[in-house]
Amino acid sequence: MAAVEAALPAIKALDDLAWMVVQMRAGERIIVDEALIAAYQAASSPHSIRALKSDLEAFDLWCTRKNRIALPATPETVVAYLNDRAGKGAKPASLGRYRASIAKIHRLLDLKDPTQAELVKLRLRAIRRENGVAQAQARPLRFKGPVRDVERDQPRGLNIRALLEACGDDLTGLRDRALLSTAYDTCLRASELVAVCVEHIVEALDPEARLLEIPRSKADQEGEGATAFLSPRSVRAIAAWRAASGIEKGPLFRRVQARRYKVRKVMPGRKIESISSRERWDLRKTLHRGAMAARVEYDVGEGALHPGSIGPIWHAMIRKAFERGALMDLTIDDIVRLLKGISAHSTRVGLTQDMFVSGEDLAGIMDAGRWKSPRMPLSYNRNLAAEQGAAGRLMRKLG
């Protein structure tokens, strides 16, 4: 078995991606151009690099188990790998990413790209025909829930207004209210939401509102920057959270850790001679301890929340709102069913649908969500468009 070797002598100095490539299963002597790998990493987002490493590790492990060569891979190996992942439930979009990662590492190593073979292209096309290309969409979190008129209709079902009102006035509740309100206003992705800093909030023409500067996003890897609107509702929620947490600069949304203490009765100190040799010796047992009421102490972290924590926070807020009676028209079975579709992306889908329902045009919606293509906002609106389109309007008239 040939080895992948580093172009530079000090292999231990290689970065993580280059070091991982060095360890991949190779069928011939391959030289890693560390400068090229470093240039790729400098030009790519951390998320893209993590995804590439994850995909390559999975492909290399599969090749090891199947006694196949990962570098350079043959078209037959790539097809076998994609077939295996498809058989285990991988969606066409995921298979396309795996193919792209395999192609990327071959190009970075100056190897022939096996994914360009007609065999690979035709097999992917066949999988798309067999399984369809539709992706599961996050369930929307709309401000008033599933209503036709976002201005006049009363909130119903799962709605952001109820979740905001159900938030407590403790540190966790104040943070979650500010977090959810900001997420809905700005249409931010999870990674962009946790990257919000105090310094990014600037004045707006409306003295009660603010603007949020977005230095970088998934669709803006080069840092051209964008701006989103923060409603007076979000401004008040952020101000309350900052006042309670003492956050003056840096990441706005941080971890909150609660320590809960139960009621403690008066505990008089014991005489030292009463401490038996059969019990644990501790001089603190001789100290008098006064009564103490139940209390909760909080610690606020220094760093930003992890993007992966946003979805679970939405889930916890929904459960808490239901327990507090804020979602009166839903049953526990409804909550269980709805939670399955809620993710960090739900506020982005919800705001998009609310904008469509309120009559905003596609160009304005794309600008608010910072999309460069109409494909995603139109897909978010697919179900609403069917209900509110020509056929839907006619059927409501017919009764």
Long-range contacts (C-beta under 8 A, 24 or more apart in sequence): 1-25, 1-26, 1-27, 2-26, 2-27, 2-28, 2-29, 2-30, 3-29, 3-30, 4-30, 4-31, 4-32, 4-71, 4-109, 5-29, 5-30, 5-31, 5-32, 6-31, 6-32, 6-34, 7-31, 7-32, 7-33, 7-34, 7-35, 8-34, 15-41, 16-53, 17-41, 17-49, 17-52, 17-53, 20-53, 20-56, 20-57, 21-56, 21-71, 21-105, 21-108, 21-109, 23-60, 24-56, 24-60, 24-70, 24-71, 25-60, 25-63, 25-64, 25-68, 25-69, 25-70, 25-71, 26-69, 26-70, 26-71, 27-69, 27-71, 27-72, 28-72, 30-71, 30-72, 30-109, 30-111, 31-109, 32-109, 33-108, 33-109, 33-110, 36-108, 37-108, 40-108, 44-221, 45-218, 45-221, 47-191, 47-218, 51-97, 51-101, 52-101, 52-104, 52-105, 55-97, 55-98, 55-101, 55-102, 56-101, 56-102, 56-105, 58-98, 59-98, 59-101, 59-102, 71-105, 71-106, 71-109, 71-111, 72-106, 72-109, 72-111, 72-112, 72-114, 73-102, 73-106, 73-114, 74-114, 75-114, 75-115, 75-117, 75-119, 75-120, 76-119, 77-114, 78-102, 78-114, 78-115, 78-117, 78-120, 79-119, 79-120, 79-123, 82-120, 82-123, 82-124, 82-127, 83-123, 86-127, 86-131, 91-131, 91-135, 92-124, 92-127, 92-128, 92-131, 92-132, 92-133, 93-133, 93-135, 95-124, 95-127, 96-124, 99-124, 136-341, 137-341, 137-349, 137-379, 137-380, 138-341, 138-342, 138-343, 138-344, 138-345, 138-346, 138-348, 138-349, 139-338, 139-340, 139-341, 139-342, 139-343, 139-346, 139-349, 140-346, 140-349, 140-350, 140-352, 140-353, 140-380, 141-184, 141-314, 141-342, 141-346, 141-347, 141-349, 141-350, 142-350, 142-351, 142-353, 142-354, 143-184, 143-350, 143-351, 143-354, 147-357, 148-357, 148-388, 149-357, 150-354, 150-357, 150-358, 151-358, 156-329, 157-327, 157-329, 157-330, 158-318, 158-327, 158-330, 158-338, 160-184, 160-347, 160-350, 162-321, 162-326, 162-327, 163-317, 163-318, 163-321, 163-326, 164-233, 164-237, 165-321, 165-326, 166-317, 166-320, 166-321, 166-324, 166-326, 167-317, 167-320, 170-258, 170-296, 170-298, 171-244, 171-245, 171-256, 171-258, 171-298, 171-300, 172-256, 172-258, 172-298, 174-237, 174-240, 174-241, 174-244, 174-245, 175-241, 175-245, 175-253, 175-254, 175-256, 176-313, 176-316, 176-317, 177-237, 177-240, 177-241, 178-234, 178-237, 178-238, 178-240, 178-241, 178-252, 178-253, 179-253, 179-310, 179-313, 180-314, 180-317, 180-347, 181-231, 181-233, 181-234, 181-237, 181-238, 182-212, 182-230, 182-234, 182-237, 182-238, 182-253, 183-310, 183-347, 183-348, 184-347, 184-350, 184-351, 185-228, 185-229, 185-230, 185-231, 185-233, 185-234, 185-351, 186-212, 186-214, 186-228, 186-229, 186-230, 187-228, 187-347, 187-348, 187-351, 187-352, 187-368, 187-369, 187-370, 188-214, 188-217, 188-228, 188-348, 189-217, 189-218, 189-344, 189-345, 189-348, 190-307, 190-308, 190-310, 190-311, 190-344, 190-345, 191-218, 191-307, 192-217, 192-218, 193-253, 193-307, 193-310, 193-344, 194-251, 194-253, 194-304, 194-305, 194-306, 194-307, 194-309, 194-310, 195-251, 195-304, 196-251, 196-252, 196-253, 197-249, 197-250, 197-251, 197-252, 198-242, 198-247, 198-248, 198-249, 198-250, 198-252, 199-249, 199-250, 200-252, 201-230, 201-238, 201-252, 204-229, 204-230, 206-232, 208-232, 208-235, 209-235, 210-234, 210-235, 214-370, 217-370, 219-370, 219-371, 219-372, 220-370, 226-370, 228-368, 245-300, 246-300, 247-300, 250-302, 251-302, 251-303, 251-304, 251-305, 252-304, 253-304, 253-305, 254-300, 254-301, 254-302, 254-303, 254-304, 254-305, 255-300, 255-301, 255-303, 255-305, 255-309, 256-298, 256-299, 256-300, 256-301, 257-298, 257-299, 257-300, 257-301, 258-296, 258-297, 258-298, 259-296, 259-297, 259-298, 259-299, 260-294, 260-295, 260-296, 261-292, 261-294, 261-295, 261-296, 261-297, 262-294, 263-292, 263-293, 263-294, 264-289, 264-291, 264-292, 265-291, 266-290, 266-291, 307-344, 310-344, 311-342, 311-343, 311-344, 314-342, 314-343, 314-344, 314-346, 314-347, 315-339, 315-342, 318-342, 348-380, 349-380, 352-377, 352-380, 352-381, 353-380, 353-381, 353-384, 356-381, 356-384, 356-385, 357-384, 357-388
